[in-house]
Amino acid sequence: MISFIVWVITRLLNLYGFLIVVWCLLTWFPGALQTRLGEFITRLVSPYLDFFERVIPPLGGISFAPVVALMVLWFVQMGVTGLASWL
């Protein structure tokens, strides 16, 4: 049962990380964030990324918040997997 829960959590974290990457790619194309898909992804990803954007200011006009956010997701995923193997 625990392995199934860990599997679901890791898949959800992977999906969320994928959405962050897609959001980053959409920011490169003018008007892409104003589409239905762009607005949907922005609503899902913005609350998480906004925290990191407040903590980490952009350097030279480039925001490294998505990179740090993905790293934190990865660490959480590794922590969940490690905790499950410990149980």
C-alpha positions, 0 to 999 in steps of 0.5 A: 500500500505504501509503495502505491502511495509513493508511486502516486506522489512521485508521478504527481510531482513529475507531472507538476515538474513537467507543467513547470517546464511547459510553462517556461517554454510557453513564456518564450512565445508571445501570446502563448500564455494567453491561450486556454492551455497557457492560462490553465498551466499558469493557474496551476504553476503560478502559486508555487513559482511566485514563492520562489520569485519573491525569494530569488530576484531575477539576475540580468532579467532572467528568473532562476525561480523555475530552476530552483522550484524544479530542484526543490520538487526533485529533492521532495521526490527523493525524500518521499522515495527515501522515506518510503524505503526506510518504512 
